């Protein structure tokens, strides 16, 4: 991986900070989309809050900041989303735009549905361009992730709930410089935790922290997302 990063920096005529920037690009390509889903197991309301969920958020780690928006659908068991994330690098004029999609399955643990375990898979694709020329594609990114998420819903009165959740999984991402046929790929683990606050089953504030492991040079990231749930499921009379 170090040899790939060195070759990328030379081929693109980067300064001394650009090599680190593109290593961070490889690691960060999936971390924005992957922290936002749509169920109790990942810290957000289930279908009782709304079958459609719209949201956005911000994630920050050393040298990298990300802004994302997403739209998701929630069923009785399945849930999924599509997202768009912009990744900015503090030490570079380059930025990335990443498009992602995810799919998960609810597995209630117990009869009251307050504890859930969910397998979740996701994928993403995007490109890195220069701020000065949005049509200049420096490199393309691809990635995928798979893992398990566990969440518990603690109701606080009739209008509020707190949902702590834990997630663990593996991420594979690659960065490709097309004009010289050079690819830098990395696979690593990712641990995430959150403690979201749900207000009236419709609005959720979702702080989170993610810690990558099994990869050199990566640091933890902090995020804050907001979700609005729509199209509430009708209750039986």
Buried (B, 14 or more C-beta within 10 A) or exposed (E): EEEBBEBBBEEBEBEEEBBBBBBBBBBBBBBBBBBBBBBBBBBBBBBBBBBBBBBBBBBBBEBBBBBBBBBBBBBEEEBBBBBBBBBBBEBBEBBBBBBBBBBBBBBBEEEEEBBBBBBBBBBBBBBBBBEEEEEEBBBBBBBBBEBBBBBBBEEEEEEEBBBBBBBBBEBBBBBBBEEEEBBBBBEBBBBBBBBBBBEEBBBBBBBBBBEBEEBEEBEEBEBBBBBBBEEBBEEEE
